């Protein structure tokens, strides 16, 4: 008699993580241009960067006709101190509804079932799945009880996943998943994975490092087969992450350890063509990748600061481009520095829309200085008025004497007022 493997059903609008090599969630390196380039070069799915629940709650969703993207924006927190004429809405999240369709997983940073559900509902209709970050060891995440801190509160993590499955996954018919790190011992890791698989999730990714391990330390895979076996027994897809260099190696490791697929992170940050197999030609020259990245970034009006960071990864240590980076203030500068003359016109248009042309930068700096000066003047005026109102206590008569002095003055002016 042939036994049938258990498998959690994949929702109608979700995706199966099995047999997939995917782009890992990375802060800064997981923004829209990076995701689109990874898909172009062969990634099966892409994870967006961790987005904190509270940063999404209260955003406005709109379709951007210029970039054909769906944007989630909000006014900056300091908007009350800056003139409305010069403040810009902050872009919290941007996705491409056609180029990323059914292939984008939204990763959320959270420590609250209520906030997780509220934030996830905003984006659920536009993504193929929601993934909870329970593996980031960086202080900005763990300080709020998010990321790897959730590994120490497994019941809270389980309650977050359960809430997302019931209130988001089932409603929008998408999958809910989680990304974790290894715990201190195999027994602890096994117990955690079993507990999480019972929440109704469709996928689990394990980063083969402990919370205390840094990226420079080699991934440890001693527990990987055990994690994969537990997930398989529970019918949950299992992906591995950690020191995966390219698509060919990803498949080799998946077969070796029995996982359903793998995530690529750092290697994709330095050259996203790592998603091409050797049969497809393997890694492309960095110049070609940079050209494609710049075109993609311009197509979606990517923030120049983010583009500049990614360029520093793509051309790091390569010829003179790295040394020129620091002086680039906008896309036109970058195109000139990289000799991408064919992109100059588009770069000029994007710079203008982003408000970062040389002239706009000067005008913006002047406007902000003026607003700050005006604000300081108002504060100074308020302070002066307050000081003028302040009474010198040292020259003030006691309360009991004030009435006597007033009465004496009245009597001197009108003696008859003293007669009872």
Secondary structure, 3 states (H helix, E strand, C coil): CCCCCCCCCCCCCCCCCCCEEEECCCCCCCCHHHHHHHHHHCCCEEECCCEEHHHHCCCEEEEECCCCEEEEEEECCCHHHCCCCCCCEEEEEEECCCCCCCCEEEEEECCCHHHHHHHHHHHHHHCCEEEEEECCCCHHHHCCCCHHHHHHCHHHHHHHHHHHHHHHHHHHCCEEEEEEEECCCHHHHHHHHHHHHCCCCCEEEEEEEECCCCCCCCCCCCCHHHHHHHHHHHCCEEEEECCCCCHHHHHHHHHHHCCCEEEECHHHHHCHHHHCCCCCCCCCCHHHHHHHHHHHHHHCCCCHHHHHHHHHHHCCCCCCHHHHHHHCCCHHHHHHHCCCHHHHHHHHHHHHHHCCCHHHHHHHHHHHHHHHHHHHHHHHHHHHHHHHHCCCHHHCCCHHHHHHHHHHHHHHHCHHHHCC
